[in-house]
């Protein structure tokens, strides 16, 4: 069944209106017709199945028949703070981590980032692009929530939003605690229920990695430096690897 994102304000009185790029995809790519069954979701946790009843130039109407009741999103609140990578790697980071069930993604401006987003318009445009990629990825993988992609921010701004009760994990190629014993101890101390009450932040450096000062700042904010093993992972891979482990141990992959 084909799925479409619908703004929450376009769902009311048993009907949903599909507009914008989603409408173009419905008409020009999928070539759906009135009577076809579809699913819509609002990106905030609600989804519905229904049938198309009207398709015109500005919107398509879906008569809602049943709500989506199955759980499709992880109970873990994993937030990736990703050092801005070069080229279009951030597109991949947003797409793949949306598929892995992350709650939010924060583009992080660190000292070794080659990419410099100068000017408010450029920053807004890039954020809008990444948010659209997150919506498309959520639609493709069946999620009901679309992760929020924050505006790019510097390290001090990011660390200020990490609360003392949150968990900040900092994979670092220059050393840290091995995952297996650290997570075993964490499970003994907190268990899955308490971990699901926390925000789990993952802080990843850009291609050149994080500086020792940046890692130290994260540790002073309550973070834990970790090693992901003997192989040096690319910046777009490291966050996915750790997020997968978290979802396997305490989320919906295990």
C-alpha positions in Angstrom: 0.0 0.0 0.0 1.4 3.4 -1.0 2.0 5.9 1.9 1.9 9.7 1.9 2.8 12.4 4.4 0.0 14.8 5.2 0.3 18.0 7.3 -1.7 17.5 10.5 -3.9 20.5 9.7 -5.0 18.6 6.5 -6.5 15.8 8.4 -10.0 16.5 9.7 -13.6 15.2 9.7 -12.6 11.8 8.5 -10.8 13.1 5.5 -7.1 13.8 4.6 -5.8 16.1 1.8 -2.6 15.2 0.1 -0.8 18.3 -1.4 2.5 19.5 -2.7 5.3 17.1 -3.7 3.3 14.2 -2.3 0.5 15.0 -4.7 2.9 15.1 -7.6 4.3 11.7 -6.6 0.8 10.3 -6.4 -0.3 11.6 -9.8 2.8 11.7 -12.0 4.9 8.7 -10.6 2.4 6.3 -9.1 -0.5 7.3 -11.3 -3.1 6.4 -8.6 -6.8 6.8 -9.3 -9.9 7.4 -7.2 -10.8 4.2 -5.3 -7.2 3.2 -4.7 -6.4 2.3 -1.1 -3.6 4.4 0.5 -2.1 5.1 3.9 -1.4 8.6 5.2 0.6 9.8 8.2 1.0 13.1 9.9 4.7 12.7 11.0 3.6 13.2 14.7 2.5 9.6 15.5 -0.8 9.2 13.7 -1.5 7.2 10.6 -4.7 6.2 8.7 -5.7 3.9 5.9 -8.4 4.9 3.5 -9.3 5.4 -0.2 -8.8 8.1 -2.7 -12.1 9.8 -3.6 -11.0 12.9 -5.5 -7.8 13.9 -7.3 -7.4 17.4 -8.9 -4.7 19.9 -9.6 -4.3 21.2 -6.0 -5.0 18.2 -3.8 -6.2 14.6 -3.5 -8.8 13.6 -0.9 -8.6 10.4 1.1 -11.7 9.1 2.9 -10.3 7.7 6.2 -11.4 4.2 7.0 -9.2 2.9 9.8 -6.4 4.2 12.0 -3.0 2.6 12.0 -2.7 1.0 15.5 0.5 -1.1 15.2 3.6 0.3 16.9 6.2 1.4 14.2 8.5 3.7 16.1 11.1 2.9 18.7 10.5 3.6 22.4 14.1 4.9 22.6 14.7 8.6 22.0 18.0 8.6 20.2 19.3 12.0 19.0 22.2 12.2 16.6 24.5 15.2 16.8 26.4 14.9 13.6 29.5 16.9 12.7 28.7 18.4 9.3 30.3 16.2 6.6 31.4 17.2 3.1 29.3 17.0 0.0 26.0 15.2 0.2 26.9 12.9 3.0 24.5 14.7 5.4 21.7 13.6 3.1 22.7 10.0 3.7 23.1 10.5 7.4 19.5 11.9 7.7 18.0 9.2 5.5 19.6 6.2 7.1 19.2 7.4 10.7 15.5 8.1 10.0 15.2 4.5 8.9 16.9 3.3 12.1 14.3 5.1 14.2 16.1 8.1 15.5 14.0 10.8 17.1 16.0 13.9 16.0 19.2 14.9 14.1 21.3 17.9 15.0 23.8 19.1 12.4 26.9 20.0 14.5 29.4 22.7 13.5 32.8 21.5 14.9 36.3 22.9 14.3 37.3 20.3 11.7 34.2 20.7 9.6 35.0 21.6 6.1 31.5 22.7 5.3 30.7 26.2 6.5 27.0 27.3 6.2 27.3 31.0 6.1 24.2 33.2 6.0 20.8 32.6 7.5 19.1 31.8 4.2 21.6 29.1 3.3 21.2 27.5 6.7 17.4 27.6 6.5 17.5 26.1 3.0 19.8 23.3 4.0 17.7 22.5 7.1 14.6 22.5 4.9 16.2 20.1 2.5 17.3 17.7 5.3 13.8 17.8 6.9 12.3 16.9 3.5 14.7 13.9 3.2 13.6 12.8 6.7 9.9 12.9 5.7 10.6 10.9 2.6 12.6 8.3 4.5 9.9 8.1 7.1 7.3 7.5 4.4 9.4 4.8 2.8 10.2 2.9 5.9 6.7 2.9 7.4 7.3 5.3 10.4 4.5 7.4 11.8 6.9 10.0 13.3 9.3 12.1 11.3 12.4 13.0 13.2 13.1 16.7 13.6 16.2 18.0 11.9 17.5 21.0 13.9 19.2 24.0 12.5 23.0 23.7 12.5 24.5 24.6 15.8 27.9 24.9 17.5 29.2 22.6 20.2 28.4 25.0 23.2 24.8 25.4 22.1 24.4 21.6 21.7 25.9 20.8 25.0 23.7 23.3 26.8 20.6 21.3 25.7 21.9 18.0 27.1 20.3 17.6 30.5 22.1 15.9 33.5 19.6 13.0 33.3 20.3 12.4 29.6 22.9 10.0 28.2 25.6 11.5 25.9 27.7 8.9 24.0 30.8 10.0 22.2 32.4 7.5 19.9 36.0 8.6 19.4 38.7 7.0 17.3 41.4 7.9 19.7 40.0 5.8 22.5 37.2 5.3 25.0 35.4 2.5 26.9 34.5 -0.6 24.9 30.8 -0.9 24.1 30.1 -4.4 25.5 31.3 -3.9 29.1 30.0 -0.3 29.3 26.5 -1.3 28.0 26.4 -4.3 30.2 27.0 -2.1 33.2 24.5 0.4 32.0 21.9 -2.3 31.7 22.6 -3.5 35.2 22.2 0.0 36.6 19.3 1.3 34.6 17.6 -1.4 32.6 15.5 -0.8 29.5 12.6 1.0 31.2 14.7 3.8 32.7 16.8 4.1 29.5 13.5 4.7 27.6 12.8 7.6 29.8 16.1 9.3 28.8 17.3 11.1 25.7 20.2 9.2 24.3 22.5 11.5 22.4 25.2 10.3 20.0 27.9 12.9 19.2 29.9 12.2 16.0 32.7 14.2 14.5 33.2 15.1 10.8 35.7 13.5 8.4 38.6 14.9 10.4 37.2 13.7 13.7 36.7 15.7 16.9 39.5 17.5 18.6 40.6 16.4 22.1 39.2 19.7 23.4 35.8 19.0 21.9 35.7 15.5 23.3 36.8 16.9 26.7 34.0 19.4 26.5 31.5 16.6 25.9 32.9 14.6 28.8 32.6 17.6 31.1 28.9 17.9 30.1 28.4 14.3 31.3 29.3 12.4 28.1 31.0 9.1 27.9 33.8 8.5 25.4 33.5 5.1 23.6 35.4 3.0 21.1 33.6 1.3 18.2 36.4 -1.2 17.7 39.7 -1.4 15.8 38.4 -0.2 12.4 38.1 3.5 11.6 34.5 4.2 10.5 33.5 6.9 8.2 31.6 9.8 9.7 28.4 8.8 8.0 28.8 5.2 9.3 29.7 5.7 12.9 26.4 7.1 14.1 24.4 4.4 12.3 26.6 1.7 13.9 26.0 2.9 17.4 22.3 3.6 16.8 21.9 0.1 15.6 23.5 -1.3 18.7 21.2 0.8 20.9 18.1 -0.3 19.0 19.2 -3.9 19.3 19.8 -3.8 23.0 16.9 -1.6 24.2 14.9 -0.5 21.2 12.7 -2.3 18.7 15.4 -4.3 16.8 16.0 -6.8 19.5 
